């Protein structure tokens, strides 16, 4: 298993000299204790969050970071360490970990998911993203709409790291209601748009992220808001400038002035 017998005998307990995978998590003991010293060095303050001195998982704990996914599951899903203990010799820690899009640093970072309950720091545990929400545990904004995954959800029950959720908007779709107006624009007024904060919020301000026709006038929001900026016209005047070629069915006007109707008023001109 990559750990010499004399080291395992000296422990008197786990790790076991006659068992390659002492905690039955699907990883040989020598993969988890990669420097084969028989000592597990826990993360800072026991958090298991991107801070283990040796980037080791615990060969005597099936789920080192306690997020509900076994160490073996997280290595299988995300990687992070080499599977062959012989590979460790002399490489140091520079080659360890996987690259994630982390909210805490606003971009790329390195972590070992089996040591990190929330690899992308979006407020959803790795377990929740794999088994409940279907979002990417390695990307804090799965659909790229500038709203964090958790911002598009409301926790409805349970406790960390395995809560239940309802959707405010779809974290897998940048335009939840298919009205040609991006979710981030329709979140305007909730305080969540572009904030990358943690915790969802009901969208109670028009235009609505989960209603393709916010004012129920028979026109989709993205048709009324032709330039898709989430506002009505230029300073509320109804006229705007710029091309509108991105709106289906409308030609590009090459910067000529154009009119918008109020997507939050079913009778714009009263």
N, C-alpha and C positions, 0 to 999 in steps of 0.2 A: 504493500500500500504506500510505499515511499517513506515510512518512518521505521528506523531500525528497531529490531526486537528489544535491544537493551533499553532504549528510550521508553518503549511501551511497557516493558516489565517494571521499570522504575516507578511508573505511575501507580501501580497496584490496583487500578480501576480503569476507567475510560481514559485514553484510548486502549482498545483491547489488542493484545499481541496476536491473537488468532482470528481476528475479524478485520477485514479490509475497510469496512464502512461502519464504524462503531455506532453512529447515531441513525443509520438506515435512512439517510436523506438522499441517497443516490450518488454521493461523492466519496471517493476514497479518502481515508484520513490524511494521506499525504498531499492531497489536493487542497484540503482545507488548512492543514498545518504545513504550509508550503516550504518553510525553512526547516522542517523536521526536527524541531527542538523539543517537541512534546508540550509546548507552552502556548496557550491561546492568549494573545494580547487583545483585550477588548477595546472597543472604540472609546473615544473621550467621553467621560461621564456616563458611559454605558448606553449611549444613545444609538449606536450602530449607524450613525449618519455621516457618511463620507469622511470619517476621521480615524479609522483604525490605523494604528501606527504601522503595522505590517500588512494591512489589507487582508487579514486572515479571517476566515469564517471559523466557527466553533465546531470541531469534529465531534463534540459530545452534545450538540444541540441541533435538532433537525431544522430549526428556523432561527438562525442567529439574530436577525433583526426584529423578529416578532411581528412581522407584517401579515402573517397568514399564508405566505408562500414559503414552501420549504427551500432550503439552500439549493438543493438539486433542481427544483423547478425554476428558480431564478437564473441559475447558470444555464439551464437548457434554453430558457426563453431569451435571455439577454446577453449571456456571456459574462466576461469580467476577469476570469482567471484561466490559466491553462489546465487542461484536463489531465495531462501526463506529469506526474510528480518529477520525473527526470528533467523536465524542461526548466525547472526552477533554478537549477544550479548556476549561480553567478550572474543572474540577469538583473537582480535588484528589483525595485518596484516601478521603474519607469514604464514597463510594458503592461502594467496591470490596469484593470478598469475598462469601462466603455464610455464613449462620448454621449452625452445627453444634452438636450436643450433645456437648461435649467432656468427657472424663473428667478432664483435668488441672485444669479449673476447676470441675468438678462441675455444669455447666449450659451455658447458651448462650455461644458464643464466635464470633468471626469469623475466617475463614481463606480463602485462595485455594488450593483443592485441588491445582492444578498446581504449587504451591510447597511442598506439604506431603505428605510420604510417608504420614503417618497422620493424616488430617484430624480424626478424633474422639478421637485419643490413647488408643485402647483396646488398643494392642499389636498390632493387625492392620494391615498396610499397606493402602492404598487398593486396590492391585492384588489383594491376597488377598481382600478383601471383595467386589470386583466379579466376579472370575473364579474363585474357589475356594470360599469359604464362603457366598456369597450373602447376606451380612449388609449392613447399611446403613453405608457409609463415613462418613456424616455423623451417626451416632448410636452412641455407645459401648455402648448396651444396646438392641439392635434390638427384642427382644420385651418389653421393659419389666418384666423379672422381678427387677431389682436385681442381676443378675449381668452383668458385662461380657461382651461377645461372646467375647473370648479366654478368659475363665474357664470357658466351657462347652466348650472345645476343648482337645485335646492336639496339639502339633506332633509329627509323625511322621517328617518328612524335609525335605530341601531347605534353602535358606538364605533369609534376608530379602532381598528383599521378596516371594518366591514360594515359600512353604513348603507342605507337605501337612499335613493334619490329620485326626484322628479325633474323633468326638463323644463327650463325656461326657454332656452334655445338649444339647438342640437350641436353638441361639441364636435360632431363629425361632419358638419355641413356649414360652410361660411354664410349661407343664405337659407336659413331654416324654413321660411315660409315661401321660398321660391318667387319672390316678388321683384327680383332684380335689384333690391336694395340690401347691401351687406348687413349682417347682424350687428357689427360694431356701430354702424350709423343708427340703427334702430334702437340700440341700447341708450342712445343719447338721453340724458336726464336722470338716469339711474345712478350715476356716479361710478359705474363699472366700465364704461367705454374707455379702452386704452389704458386703464389704470393698473392692470395686472394685479389687482388685489385678490385676496382670498375670501371666498364665500359668495354664493350667488345672491341675486336680488330679483324680485319680481319686476317685470317691465310694465310699469303702470303709466308711462308717459308716451303719448303718441309721437312718432309712429311706433307700432307694436312689432316686436321681433317675431312673434308667432301668429301674425295675422297679415295676409297678403294685401288686404284692402282695409286699412286702418279706419277710414271714415265711412266705409260701406256705401260708396257712391258708384260702384261698378268698375272702377279703375284701379289697377294694381298700384301700390305705393311707388314702385320703381318707374312707372309710366308718368305719374304726376310729378315725381321728383326726378326730372330727366337727367340731371348731372350727378345724382346719387350722393348728395352731401348731407342728407338728413334734414335739410331746411327747405323752406318755401321761398323760391326766388332769391333775388338779390336784396338782402336786408329786409325781407318780407314784402318786397314790392311786386313780386310776381314775375319780373323779367330777370334773366340771367344771361351770361355770355359763355361761349365755349362750345366745343363739339359735343354732340349727344349721340355719336355713332355707336356707343356701347349699349344704348337702349334698343332692344329688339324691335324691328319694324320702323325705325327712324333712321334716315340718312345722316351722315356726318355733315354738319353745317359749316365746318372749317372756321369756327370762331365767331360766326354771326350771332347776333342776339336771338334769344328764343324765350318762349314763355313757359312757365310752369304753373300748374294748378296746385292748390293747397291740399296736400295729402292727409291733412287732419281736419278738413272741412268739406262736407259733402256738397256744399254750394258755395264755391269760392267767391263768386261775385255777388252773392246774396240776391 
